[in-house]
């Protein structure tokens, strides 16, 4: 099974409702005061199984990494999950500049690029590869360009500052964890053969 997730951070097909994928501090339907909790890390949830190929991509930031991840996911003999950053009208940006915003997402660490390939474990290599560089810009270089964050700053500046600081901590902590994962030795679990009972 091969799955491509186009992650906008909201339930776009129902008018931009907040979801577990909505980032902290973003305003959406049912999160008018800014979402107070961090965004779930779908890729890390999937990679925890050990036998799922997982990649996080952003075409506007690194086209070559996007192509490589899609090719690897397709070639992998097992389940693959590719999570692509998808800009959306609900973000309140000029859509013609969507690719620039994707690059800003990566440059600030909001959207790290990586690949988790279980095959590497069998080759004695690290399965987790961090493809993007360490964030070189503050998160606000990304969030200040989007209405979903800016509207909170305009009407509730104290909440925006508090949630913005927490969101920056989220980015910093996640990057620190990803750097460590890139150095971890990890053996992929063997593929279990189904029994006659189907278990």
Contact map, one row per residue, 1 for C-alpha under 8 A:
1110000000000000000000000000000000000000000000000000000000000000000000000000011100000000000000000000000000000000000000000000000000000000000000000000000000000000000000000000000000000000000000000000000
1111000000000000000000000000000000000000000000000000000000000000000000001100001110000000000000000000000000000000000000000000000000000000000000000000000000000000000000000000000000000000000000000000000
1111100000000000000000000000000000000000000000000000000000000000000000000000001111000000000000000000000000000000000000000000000000000000000000000000000000000000000000000000000000000000000000000000000
0111110000000000000000000000000000000000000000000000000000000000000000000000000011110000000000000000000000000000000000000000000000000000000000000000000000000000000000000000000000000000000000000000000
0011111000000000000000000000000000000000000000000000000000000000000000000000000011110000000000000000000000000000000000000000000000000000000000000000000000000000000000000000000000000000000000000000000
0001111100000000000000000000000000000000000000000000000000000000000000000000000000111100000000000000000000000000000000000000000000000000000000000000000000000000000000000000000000000000000000000000000
0000111111000000000010000000000000000000000000000000000000000000000000000000000000111100000000000000000000000000000000000000000000000000000000000000000000000000000000000000000000000000000000000000000
0000011111110000000000000000000000000000000000000000000000000000000000000000000000001111000000000000000000000000000000000000000000000000000000000000000000000000000000000000000000000000000000000000000
0000001111100000011111100000000000000000000000000000000000000000000000000000000000000000000000000000000000000000000000000000000000000000000000000000000000000000000000000000000000000000000000000000000
0000001111110001111011000001000000000000000000000000000000000000000000000000000000000000010000000000000000000000000000000000000000000000000000000000000000000000000000000000000000000000000000000000000
0000000111111111111000000000000000000000000000000000000000000000000000000000000000000000000000000000000000000000000000000000000000000000000000000000000000000000000000000000000000000000000000000000000
0000000101111111100000000000000000000000000000000000000000000000000000000000000000000001010000000000000000000000000000000000000000000000000000000000000000000000000000000000000000000000000000000000000
0000000000111111000000000000000000000000000000000000000000000000000000000000000000000000000000000000000000000000000000000000000000000000000000000000000000000000000000000000000000000000000000000000000
0000000000111111100000000000000000000000000000000000000000000000000000000000000000000000000000000000000000000000000000000000000000000000000000000000000000000000000000000000000000000000000000000000000
0000000000111111100000000000100000000000000000000000000000000000000000000000000000000000010000000000000000000000000000000000000000000000000000000000000000000000000000000000000000000000000000000000000
0000000001111111110000000001100000000000000000000000000000000000000000000000000000000000010000000000000000000000000000000000000000000000000000000000000000000000000000000000000000000000000000000000000
0000000001110111111000000001111000000000000000000000000000000000000000000000000000000000000000000000000000000000000000000000000000000000000000000000000000000000000000000000000000000000000000000000000
0000000011100001111111000011111000100000000000000000000000000000000000000000000000000000000000000000000000000000000000000000000000000000000000000000000000000000000000000000000000000000000000000000000
0000000011100000111111000000000000000000000000000000000000000000000000000000000000000000000000000000000000000000000000000000000000000000000000000000000000000000000000000000000000000000000000000000000
0000000010000000011111000000000000000011000000000000000000000000000000000000000000000000000000000000000000000000000000000000000000000000000000000000000000000000000000000000000000000000000000000000000
0000001011000000011111100000000000000011100000000000000000000000000000000000000000000000000000000000000000000000000000000000000000000000000000000000000000000000000000000000000000000000000000000000000
0000000011000000011111110100000000100110000000000000000000000000000000000000000000000000000000000000000000000000000000000000000000000000000000000000000000000000000000000000000000000000000000000000000
0000000010000000000011111100000000101110000000000000000000000000000000000000000000000000000000000000000000000000000000000000000000000000000000000000000000000000000000100000000000000000000000000000000
0000000000000000000001111100000001111110000000000000000000000000000000000000000000000000000000000000000000000000000000000000000000000000000000000000000000000000001101100000000000000000000000000000000
0000000000000000000000111110000001110000000000000000000000000000000000000000000000000000000000000000000000000000000000000000000000000000000000000000100100000001001100100000000000000000000000000000000
0000000000000000000001111111001001100000000000000000000000000000000000000000000000000000000000000000000000000000000000000000000000000000000000000001100100000000000000000000000000000000000000000000000
0000000000000000010000001111101111100000000000000000000000000000000000000000000000000000000000000000000000000000000000000000000000000000000000000001101100000000000000000000000000000000000000000000000
0000000001000001110000000111111101100000000000000000000000000000000000000000000000000000000000000000000000000000000000000000000000000000000000000001000000000000000000000000000000000000000000000000000
0000000000000011110000000011111100000000000000000000000000000000000000000000000000000000000000000000000000000000000000000000000000000000000000000000000000000000000000000000000000000000000000000000000
0000000000000000110000000001111100000000000000000000000000000000000000000000000000000000000000000000000000000000000000000000000000000000000000000000000000000000000000000000000000000000000000000000000
0000000000000000110000000111111111100000000000000000000000000000000000000000000000000000000000000000000000000000000000000000000000000000000000000000000000000000000000000000000000000000000000000000000
0000000000000000000000000011111111100000000000000000000000000000000000000000000000000000000000000000000000000000000000000000000000000000000000000000000000000000000000000000000000000000000000000000000
0000000000000000000000000010001111100000000000000000000000000000000000000000000000000000000000000000000000000000000000000000000000000000000000000000000100010010000000000000000000000000000000000000000
0000000000000000000000011111001111110000000000000000000000000000000000000000000000000000000000000000000000000000000000000000000000000000000000000000100100000001001000000000000000000000000000000000000
0000000000000000010001111111001111111100000000000000000000000000000000000000000000000000000000000000000000000000000000000000000000000000000000000000000000000000000000000000000000000000000000000000000
0000000000000000000000011000000001111100000000000000000000000000000000000000000000000000000000000000000000000000000000000000000000000000000000000000000000000000001000000000000000000000000000000000000
0000000000000000000000110000000000111110000000000000000000000000000000000000000000000000000000000000000000000000000000000000000000000000000000000000000000000000000000000000000000000000000000000000000
0000000000000000000001110000000000111111000000000000000000000000000000000000000000000000000000000000000000000000000000000000000000000000000000000000000000000000000000100100000000000000000000000000000
0000000000000000000111110000000000001111100000000000000000000000000000000000000000000000000000000000000000000000000000000000000000000000000000000000000000000000000000000000000000000000000000000000000
0000000000000000000110000000000000000111110000000000000000000000000000000000000000000000000000000000000000000000000000000000000000000000000000000000000000000000000000000000000000000000000000000000000
0000000000000000000010000000000000000011111110000000000000000000000000000000000000000000000000000000000000000000000000000000000000000000000000000000000000000000000000000000000000000000000000000000000
0000000000000000000000000000000000000001111111000000000000000000000000000000000000000000000000000000000000000000000000000000000000000000000000000000000000000000000000000000000000000000000000000000000
0000000000000000000000000000000000000000111111100000011100000000000000000000000010100000000000000000000000000000000000000000000000000000000000000000000000000000000000000000000000000000000000000000000
0000000000000000000000000000000000000000111111110000000000000000000000000000000000000000000000000000000000000000000000000000000000000000000000000000000000000000000000000000000000000000000000000000000
0000000000000000000000000000000000000000111111111000000000000000000000000000000000000000000000000000000000000000000000000000000000000000000000000000000000000000000000000000000000000000000000000000000
0000000000000000000000000000000000000000011111111101010000000000000000000000000010000000000000000000000000000000000000000000000000000000000000000000000000000000000000000000000000000000000000000000000
0000000000000000000000000000000000000000001111111111110000000000000000000000000000000000000000000000000000000000000100000000000000000000000000000000000000000000000000000000000000000000000000000000000
0000000000000000000000000000000000000000000111111100000000000000000000000000000000000000000000000000000000000000000000000000000000000000000000000000000000000000000000000000000000000000000000000000000
0000000000000000000000000000000000000000000011111111000000000000000000000000000000000000000000000000000000000000000000000000000000000000000000000000000000000000000000000000000000000000000000000000000
0000000000000000000000000000000000000000000001111111000000000000000000000000000000000000000000000000000000000000000001000000000000000000000000000000000000000000000000000000000000000000000110000000000
0000000000000000000000000000000000000000000000101111100000000000000000000000011000000000000000000000000000000000000001000000000000000000000000000000000000000000000000000000000000000000000110100000000
0000000000000000000000000000000000000000000001101111110000000000000000000000011110000000000000000000000000000000000111000000000000000000000000000000000000000000000000000000000000000000000000000000000
0000000000000000000000000000000000000000000000100011111000000000000000001001011110000000000000000000000000000000001111000000000000000000000000000000000000000000000000000000000000000000000000000000000
0000000000000000000000000000000000000000001001100001111100000000000000001000000111100000000000000000000000000000001110000000000000000000000000000000000000000000000000000000000000000000000000000000000
0000000000000000000000000000000000000000001000000000111110000000000010001000000011100000000000000000000000000000111100000000000000000000000000000000000000000000000000000000000000000000000000000000000
0000000000000000000000000000000000000000001000000000011111000000000000000000000001111000000000000000000000000001111000000000000000000000000000000000000000000000000000000000000000000000000000000000000
0000000000000000000000000000000000000000000000000000001111100100110010000000000001111000000000000000000000000000110000000000000000000000000000000000000000000000000000000000000000000000000000000000000
0000000000000000000000000000000000000000000000000000000111111110010000000000000000011100000000000000011001000010100000000000000000000000000000000000000000000000000000000000000000000000000000000000000
0000000000000000000000000000000000000000000000000000000011111110110000000000000000011000000000000010010000000000000000000000000000000000000000000000000000000000000000000000000000000000000000000000000
0000000000000000000000000000000000000000000000000000000001111110000000000000000000000000000000000111111000000000000000000000000000000000000000000000000000000000000000000000000000000000000000000000000
0000000000000000000000000000000000000000000000000000000001111110000000000000000000000000000000000011011101000000000000000000000000000000000000000000000000000000000000000000000000000000000000000000000
0000000000000000000000000000000000000000000000000000000011111111110000000000000000000000000000000000001000000000000000000000000000000000000000000000000000000000000000000000000000000000000000000000000
0000000000000000000000000000000000000000000000000000000001111111111000000000000000000000000000000000000000000000000000000000000000000000000000000000000000000000000000000000000000000000000000000000000
0000000000000000000000000000000000000000000000000000000000000111111100000000000000000000000000000000000000000000000000000000000000000000000000000000000000000000000000000000000000000000000000000000000
0000000000000000000000000000000000000000000000000000000010100111111110000000000000000000000000000000000000000000000000000000000000100000000000000000000000000000000000000000000000000000000000000000000
0000000000000000000000000000000000000000000000000000000011100111111111000000000000000000000000000000000000000000000000000000000000000000000000000000000000000000000000000000000000000000000000000000000
0000000000000000000000000000000000000000000000000000000000000011111111100000000000000000000000000000000000000000000000000000000000000000000000000000000000000000000000000000000000000000000000000000000
0000000000000000000000000000000000000000000000000000000000000001111111110000000000000000000000000000000000000000000000000000000000000000000000000000000000000000000000000000000000000000000000000000000
0000000000000000000000000000000000000000000000000000001010000000111111111000000001000000000000000000000000000000001000000000000000000000000000000000000000000000000000000000000000000000000000000000000
0000000000000000000000000000000000000000000000000000000000000000011111111100000001000000000000000000000000000000000000000000000000000000000000000000000000000000000000000000000000000000000000000000000
0000000000000000000000000000000000000000000000000000000000000000001111111110000000000000000000000000000000000000000000000000000000000000000000000000000000000000000000000000000000000000000000000000000
0000000000000000000000000000000000000000000000000000000000000000000111111111000000000000000000000000000000000000000000000000000000000000000000000000000000000000000000000000000000000000000000000000000
0100000000000000000000000000000000000000000000000000111000000000000011111111000111000000000000000000000000000000000000000000000000000000000000000000000000000000000000000000000000000000000000000000000
0100000000000000000000000000000000000000000000000000000000000000000001111111000100000000000000000000000000000000000000000000000000000000000000000000000000000000000000000000000000000000000000000000000
0000000000000000000000000000000000000000000000000000000000000000000000111111100000000000000000000000000000000000000000000000000000000000000000000000000000000000000000000000000000000000000000000000000
0000000000000000000000000000000000000000000000000000100000000000000000011111111100000000000000000000000000000000000000000000000000000000000000000000000000000000000000000000000000000000000000000000000
0000000000000000000000000000000000000000000000000000000000000000000000000011111000000000000000000000000000000000000000000000000000000000000000000000000000000000000000000000000000000000000000000000000
1000000000000000000000000000000000000000000000000011100000000000000000000001111100000000000000000000000000000000000000000000000000000000000000000000000000000000000000000000000000000000000000000000000
1110000000000000000000000000000000000000000000000011100000000000000000000001111110000000000000000000000000000000000000000000000000000000000000000000000000000000000000000000000000000000000000000000000
1110000000000000000000000000000000000000000000000001110000000000000000001101011111000000000000000000000000000000000000000000000000000000000000000000000000000000000000000000000000000000000000000000000
0111100000000000000000000000000000000000001001000001111000000000000000001000001111100000000000000000000000000000000000000000000000000000000000000000000000000000000000000000000000000000000000000000000
0011100000000000000000000000000000000000000000000000011110000000000011001000000111110000000000000000000000000000000000000000000000000000000000000000000000000000000000000000000000000000000000000000000
0001111000000000000000000000000000000000001000000000011110000000000000000000000011111000000000000000000000000000000000000000000000000000000000000000000000000000000000000000000000000000000000000000000
0001111000000000000000000000000000000000000000000000000111100000000000000000000001111100000000000000000000000000000000000000000000000000000000000000000000000000000000000000000000000000000000000000000
0000011100000000000000000000000000000000000000000000000111100000000000000000000000111110000000000000010000000010000000000000000000000000000000000000000000000000000000000000000000000000000000000000000
0000011100000000000000000000000000000000000000000000000001000000000000000000000000011111000000000000010000000000000000000000000000000000000000000000000000000000000000000000000000000000000000000000000
0000000100000000000000000000000000000000000000000000000000000000000000000000000000001111101000100110110000000000000000000000000000000000000000000000000000000000000000000000000000000000000000000000000
0000000100010000000000000000000000000000000000000000000000000000000000000000000000000111111110100000000000000000000000000000000000000000000000000000000000000000000000000000000000000000000000000000000
0000000000000000000000000000000000000000000000000000000000000000000000000000000000000011111111100000000000000000000000000000000000000000000000000000000000000000000000000000000000000000000000000000000
0000000001010011000000000000000000000000000000000000000000000000000000000000000000000001111110000000000000000000000000000000000000000000000000000001000000000000000000000000000000000000000000000000000
0000000000000000000000000000000000000000000000000000000000000000000000000000000000000011111110000000000000000000000000000000000000000000000000000111000000000000000000000000000000000000000000000000000
0000000000000000000000000000000000000000000000000000000000000000000000000000000000000001111111000000000000000000000000000000000000000000000000000111000000000000000000000000000000000000000000000000000
0000000000000000000000000000000000000000000000000000000000000000000000000000000000000001111111101100000000000000000000000000000000000000000000001110000000000000000000000000000000000000000000000000000
0000000000000000000000000000000000000000000000000000000000000000000000000000000000000000100111111100000000000000000000000000000000000000000000000000000000000000000000000000000000000000000000000000000
0000000000000000000000000000000000000000000000000000000000000000000000000000000000000011100011111100000000000000000000000000000000000000000000000000000000000000000000000000000000000000000000000000000
0000000000000000000000000000000000000000000000000000000000000000000000000000000000000000000001111110000000000000000000000000000000000000000000000000000000000000000000000000000000000000000000000000000
0000000000000000000000000000000000000000000000000000000000000000000000000000000000000000000011111111100000000000000000000000000000000000000000000000000000000000000000000000000000000000000000000000000
0000000000000000000000000000000000000000000000000000000000010000000000000000000000000010000011111111110000000000000000000000000000000000000000000000000000000000000000000000000000000000000000000000000
0000000000000000000000000000000000000000000000000000000000111000000000000000000000000010000000011111111000000000000000000000000000000000000000000000000000000000000000000000000000000000000000000000000
0000000000000000000000000000000000000000000000000000000000011000000000000000000000000000000000001111111100000000000000000000000000000000000000000000000000000000000000000000000000000000000000000000000
0000000000000000000000000000000000000000000000000000000000010000000000000000000000000010000000001111111110000000000000000000000000000000000001000000000000000000000000000000000000000000000000000000000
0000000000000000000000000000000000000000000000000000000001111000000000000000000000001110000000000111111111000000000000000000000000000000000000000000000000000000000000000000000000000000000000000000000
0000000000000000000000000000000000000000000000000000000001011100000000000000000000000000000000000011111111100000000000000000000000000000000000000000000000000000000000000000000000000000000000000000000
0000000000000000000000000000000000000000000000000000000000001000000000000000000000000000000000000001111111110000000000000000000000000000000011000000000000000000000000000000000000000000000000000000000
0000000000000000000000000000000000000000000000000000000000000000000000000000000000000000000000000000111111111110000000000000000000000000000001000000000000000000000000000000000000000000000000000000000
0000000000000000000000000000000000000000000000000000000001001000000000000000000000000000000000000000011111111111100000000000000000010010000000000000000000000000000000000000000000000000000000000000000
0000000000000000000000000000000000000000000000000000000000000000000000000000000000000000000000000000001111111100000000000000000000001111100000000000000000000000000000000000000000000000000000000000000
0000000000000000000000000000000000000000000000000000000000000000000000000000000000000000000000000000000111111110000000000000000000000011111011000000000000000000000000000000000000000000000000000000000
0000000000000000000000000000000000000000000000000000000000000000000000000000000000000000000000000000000011111111000000000000000000000111101000000000000000000000000000000011001000000000000000000000000
0000000000000000000000000000000000000000000000000000000000000000000000000000000000000000000000000000000011111111000000000000000000000000001001000000000000000000000000000010000000000000000000000000000
0000000000000000000000000000000000000000000000000000000001000000000000000000000000001000000000000000000011011111100000000000000000000000000000000000000000000000000000000000000000000000000000000000000
0000000000000000000000000000000000000000000000000000000100000000000000000000000000000000000000000000000001001111110000000000000001110000000000000000000000000000000000000000001000000000000000000000000
0000000000000000000000000000000000000000000000000000001111000000000000000000000000000000000000000000000001000011111000000000000001110000000000000000000000000000000000000000000000000000000000000000000
0000000000000000000000000000000000000000000000000000001110000000000000000000000000000000000000000000000000000001111100000000000111110000000000000000000000000000000000000000000000000000000000000000000
0000000000000000000000000000000000000000000000000000111100000000000010000000000000000000000000000000000000000000111110000000001111100000000000000000000000000000000000000000000000000000000000000000000
0000000000000000000000000000000000000000000000100001111000000000000000000000000000000000000000000000000000000000011111000000001110000000000000000000000000000000000000000000000000000000000000000000000
0000000000000000000000000000000000000000000000000001110000000000000000000000000000000000000000000000000000000000001111111000001100000000000000000000000000000000000000000000000000000000000000000000000
0000000000000000000000000000000000000000000000000111100000000000000000000000000000000000000000000000000000000000000111111100001000000000000000000000000000000000000000000000000000000000000100000000000
0000000000000000000000000000000000000000000000000000000000000000000000000000000000000000000000000000000000000000000011111110001000000000000000000000000000000000000000000000000000000000000100000000000
0000000000000000000000000000000000000000000000000000000000000000000000000000000000000000000000000000000000000000000011111111111000000000000000000000000000000000000000000000000000000000000000000000000
0000000000000000000000000000000000000000000000000000000000000000000000000000000000000000000000000000000000000000000011111111111000000000000000000000000000000000000000000000000000000000111100000000000
0000000000000000000000000000000000000000000000000000000000000000000000000000000000000000000000000000000000000000000001111111100000000000000000000000000000000000000000000000000000000000001100000000000
0000000000000000000000000000000000000000000000000000000000000000000000000000000000000000000000000000000000000000000000111111100000000000000000000000000000000000000000000000000000000000000000000000000
0000000000000000000000000000000000000000000000000000000000000000000000000000000000000000000000000000000000000000000000011111110000000000000000000000000000000000000000000000000000000000000000000000000
0000000000000000000000000000000000000000000000000000000000000000000000000000000000000000000000000000000000000000000000011111111000000000000000000000000000000000000000000000000000000000100000000000000
0000000000000000000000000000000000000000000000000000000000000000000000000000000000000000000000000000000000000000000000011001111110000000000000000000000000000000000000000000000000000111110000000000000
0000000000000000000000000000000000000000000000000000000000000000000000000000000000000000000000000000000000000000001111111000111110000000000000000000000000000000000000000000000000000100110000000000000
0000000000000000000000000000000000000000000000000000000000000000000000000000000000000000000000000000000000000000011110000000011111000000000000000000000000000000000000000000000000001110000000000000000
0000000000000000000000000000000000000000000000000000000000000000000000000000000000000000000000000000000000000000011100000000011111100000000000000000000000000000000000000000000000000100000000000000000
0000000000000000000000000000000000000000000000000000000000000000000000000000000000000000000000000000000000000001111000000000000111111000000000000000000000000000000000000000000001100100000000000000000
0000000000000000000000000000000000000000000000000000000000000000100000000000000000000000000000000000000000000001111000000000000011111000000000000000000000000000000000000000000000000000000000000000000
0000000000000000000000000000000000000000000000000000000000000000000000000000000000000000000000000000000001000001110000000000000001111100000000000000000000000000000000000000000000000000000000000000000
0000000000000000000000000000000000000000000000000000000000000000000000000000000000000000000000000000000000100000000000000000000001111110000000000000000000000000000000000000000000000000000000000000000
0000000000000000000000000000000000000000000000000000000000000000000000000000000000000000000000000000000000101000000000000000000000011111000000000000000000000000000000000000001000000000000000000000000
0000000000000000000000000000000000000000000000000000000000000000000000000000000000000000000000000000000001111000000000000000000000001111110000000000000000000000000000000000000000000000000000000000000
0000000000000000000000000000000000000000000000000000000000000000000000000000000000000000000000000000000000111000000000000000000000000111110000000000000000000000000000000000000000000000000000000000000
0000000000000000000000000000000000000000000000000000000000000000000000000000000000000000000000000000000000111000000000000000000000000011111010000000000000000000000000000000000000000000000000000000000
0000000000000000000000000000000000000000000000000000000000000000000000000000000000000000000000000000000000010000000000000000000000000011111111000000000000000000000000010000000000000000000000000000000
0000000000000000000000000000000000000000000000000000000000000000000000000000000000000000000000000000000000011100000000000000000000000000111111100000000000000000000000110010000000000000000000000000000
0000000000000000000000000000000000000000000000000000000000000000000000000000000000000000000000000000000000000000000000000000000000000000011111110000000000000000000100000000000000000000000000000000000
0000000000000000000000000000000000000000000000000000000000000000000000000000000000000000000000000000000100010000000000000000000000000000111111111000000000000000000000000000000000000000000000000000000
0000000000000000000000000000000000000000000000000000000000000000000000000000000000000000000000000000100110010100000000000000000000000000011111111100000000000000000000000000000000000000000000000000000
0000000000000000000000000000000000000000000000000000000000000000000000000000000000000000000000000000000000000000000000000000000000000000001111111100110000000000000000000000000000000000000000000000000
0000000000000000000000000000000000000000000000000000000000000000000000000000000000000000000000000000000000000000000000000000000000000000000111111110110000000000000000000000000000000000000000000000000
0000000000000000000000000000000000000000000000000000000000000000000000000000000000000000000010000000000000000000000000000000000000000000000011111110010000000000000000000000000000000000000000000000000
0000000000000000000000000000000000000000000000000000000000000000000000000000000000000000001110000000000000000000000000000000000000000000000001111111110000000000000000000000000000000000000000000000000
0000000000000000000000000000000000000000000000000000000000000000000000000000000000000000001110000000000000000000000000000000000000000000000000011111111000000000000000000000000000000000000000000000000
0000000000000000000000000111000000000000000000000000000000000000000000000000000000000000011100000000000000000000000000000000000000000000000000000111111100000000000000000000000000000000000000000000000
0000000000000000000000001110000001000000000000000000000000000000000000000000000000000000000000000000000000000000000000000000000000000000000000110111111110000001000000000000000000000000000000000000000
0000000000000000000000000000000000000000000000000000000000000000000000000000000000000000000000000000000000000000000000000000000000000000000000111111111111000000000000000000000000000000000000000000000
0000000000000000000000000010000000000000000000000000000000000000000000000000000000000000000000000000000000000000000000000000000000000000000000000011111111100000000000000000000000000000000000000000000
0000000000000000000000001110000011000000000000000000000000000000000000000000000000000000000000000000000000000000000000000000000000000000000000000001111111111011000000000000000000000000000000000000000
0000000000000000000000000000000000000000000000000000000000000000000000000000000000000000000000000000000000000000000000000000000000000000000000000000111111111111100000000000000000000000000000000000000
0000000000000000000000000000000000000000000000000000000000000000000000000000000000000000000000000000000000000000000000000000000000000000000000000000011111111000000000000000000000000000000000000000000
0000000000000000000000000000000000000000000000000000000000000000000000000000000000000000000000000000000000000000000000000000000000000000000000000000001111111000000000000000000000000000000000000000000
0000000000000000000000000000000010000000000000000000000000000000000000000000000000000000000000000000000000000000000000000000000000000000000000000000000111111111000000000000000000000000000000000000000
0000000000000000000000000000000000000000000000000000000000000000000000000000000000000000000000000000000000000000000000000000000000000000000000000000000111111111100000000000000000000000000000000000000
0000000000000000000000000000000000000000000000000000000000000000000000000000000000000000000000000000000000000000000000000000000000000000000000000000000010011111110000000000000000000000000000000000000
0000000000000000000000000000000010000000000000000000000000000000000000000000000000000000000000000000000000000000000000000000000000000000000000000000000110011111111000000000000000000000000000000000000
0000000000000000000000001000000001000000000000000000000000000000000000000000000000000000000000000000000000000000000000000000000000000000000000000000100110011111111100000000000000000000000000000000000
0000000000000000000000000000000000000000000000000000000000000000000000000000000000000000000000000000000000000000000000000000000000000000000000000000000010001111111110000000000000000000000000000000000
0000000000000000000000000000000000000000000000000000000000000000000000000000000000000000000000000000000000000000000000000000000000000000000000000000000000000111111111000000000000000000000000000000000
0000000000000000000000011000000001010000000000000000000000000000000000000000000000000000000000000000000000000000000000000000000000000000000000000000000000000011111111100000000000000000000000000000000
0000000000000000000000011000000000000000000000000000000000000000000000000000000000000000000000000000000000000000000000000000000000000000000100000000000000000001111111110000000000000000000000000000000
0000000000000000000000000000000000000000000000000000000000000000000000000000000000000000000000000000000000000000000000000000000000000000000000000000000000000000111111111000000000000000000000000000000
0000000000000000000000010000000000000000000000000000000000000000000000000000000000000000000000000000000000000000000000000000000000000000000000000000000000000000011111111100000000000000000000000000000
0000000000000000000000111000000000000100000000000000000000000000000000000000000000000000000000000000000000000000000000000000000000000000001000000000000000000000001111111110000000000000000000000000000
0000000000000000000000000000000000000000000000000000000000000000000000000000000000000000000000000000000000000000000000000000000000000000011000000000000000000000000111111111000000000000000000000000000
0000000000000000000000000000000000000000000000000000000000000000000000000000000000000000000000000000000000000000000000000000000000000000000000000000000000000000000011111111100000000000000000000000000
0000000000000000000000000000000000000100000000000000000000000000000000000000000000000000000000000000000000000000000000000000000000000000000000000000000000000000000001111111110000000000000000000000000
0000000000000000000000000000000000000000000000000000000000000000000000000000000000000000000000000000000000001100000000000000000000000000001000000000000000000000000000111111111000000000000000000000000
0000000000000000000000000000000000000000000000000000000000000000000000000000000000000000000000000000000000001000000000000000000000000000000000000000000000000000000000011111111100000000000000000000000
0000000000000000000000000000000000000000000000000000000000000000000000000000000000000000000000000000000000000000000000000000000000000000000000000000000000000000000000001111111110000000000000000000000
0000000000000000000000000000000000000000000000000000000000000000000000000000000000000000000000000000000000000000000000000000000000000000000000000000000000000000000000000111111111000000000000000000000
0000000000000000000000000000000000000000000000000000000000000000000000000000000000000000000000000000000000001001000000000000000000000100000000000000000000000000000000000011111111100000000000000000000
0000000000000000000000000000000000000000000000000000000000000000000000000000000000000000000000000000000000000000000000000000000000000000000000000000000000000000000000000001111111110000000000000000000
0000000000000000000000000000000000000000000000000000000000000000000000000000000000000000000000000000000000000000000000000000000000000000000000000000000000000000000000000000111111111000000000000000000
0000000000000000000000000000000000000000000000000000000000000000000000000000000000000000000000000000000000000000000000000000000001000000000000000000000000000000000000000000011111111100000000000000000
0000000000000000000000000000000000000000000000000000000000000000000000000000000000000000000000000000000000000000000000000000000001000000000000000000000000000000000000000000001111111110000000000000000
0000000000000000000000000000000000000000000000000000000000000000000000000000000000000000000000000000000000000000000000000000000000000000000000000000000000000000000000000000000111111111000000000000000
0000000000000000000000000000000000000000000000000000000000000000000000000000000000000000000000000000000000000000000000000000000100000000000000000000000000000000000000000000000011111111000000000000000
0000000000000000000000000000000000000000000000000000000000000000000000000000000000000000000000000000000000000000000000000000011111000000000000000000000000000000000000000000000001111111000000000000000
0000000000000000000000000000000000000000000000000000000000000000000000000000000000000000000000000000000000000000000000000000010100000000000000000000000000000000000000000000000000111111100000000000000
0000000000000000000000000000000000000000000000000000000000000000000000000000000000000000000000000000000000000000000000000000010000000000000000000000000000000000000000000000000000011111110000000000000
0000000000000000000000000000000000000000000000000000000000000000000000000000000000000000000000000000000000000000000000001000111000000000000000000000000000000000000000000000000000000011111000000000000
0000000000000000000000000000000000000000000000000000000000000000000000000000000000000000000000000000000000000000000000001000011000000000000000000000000000000000000000000000000000000001111100000000000
0000000000000000000000000000000000000000000000000000000000000000000000000000000000000000000000000000000000000000000000001100000000000000000000000000000000000000000000000000000000000000111110000000000
0000000000000000000000000000000000000000000000000110000000000000000000000000000000000000000000000000000000000000000001101100000000000000000000000000000000000000000000000000000000000000011111000000000
0000000000000000000000000000000000000000000000000110000000000000000000000000000000000000000000000000000000000000000000000000000000000000000000000000000000000000000000000000000000000000001111100000000
0000000000000000000000000000000000000000000000000000000000000000000000000000000000000000000000000000000000000000000000000000000000000000000000000000000000000000000000000000000000000000000111110000000
0000000000000000000000000000000000000000000000000010000000000000000000000000000000000000000000000000000000000000000000000000000000000000000000000000000000000000000000000000000000000000000011111000000
0000000000000000000000000000000000000000000000000000000000000000000000000000000000000000000000000000000000000000000000000000000000000000000000000000000000000000000000000000000000000000000001111100000
0000000000000000000000000000000000000000000000000000000000000000000000000000000000000000000000000000000000000000000000000000000000000000000000000000000000000000000000000000000000000000000000111110000
0000000000000000000000000000000000000000000000000000000000000000000000000000000000000000000000000000000000000000000000000000000000000000000000000000000000000000000000000000000000000000000000011111111
0000000000000000000000000000000000000000000000000000000000000000000000000000000000000000000000000000000000000000000000000000000000000000000000000000000000000000000000000000000000000000000000001111111
0000000000000000000000000000000000000000000000000000000000000000000000000000000000000000000000000000000000000000000000000000000000000000000000000000000000000000000000000000000000000000000000000111111
0000000000000000000000000000000000000000000000000000000000000000000000000000000000000000000000000000000000000000000000000000000000000000000000000000000000000000000000000000000000000000000000000111111
0000000000000000000000000000000000000000000000000000000000000000000000000000000000000000000000000000000000000000000000000000000000000000000000000000000000000000000000000000000000000000000000000111111
0000000000000000000000000000000000000000000000000000000000000000000000000000000000000000000000000000000000000000000000000000000000000000000000000000000000000000000000000000000000000000000000000111111
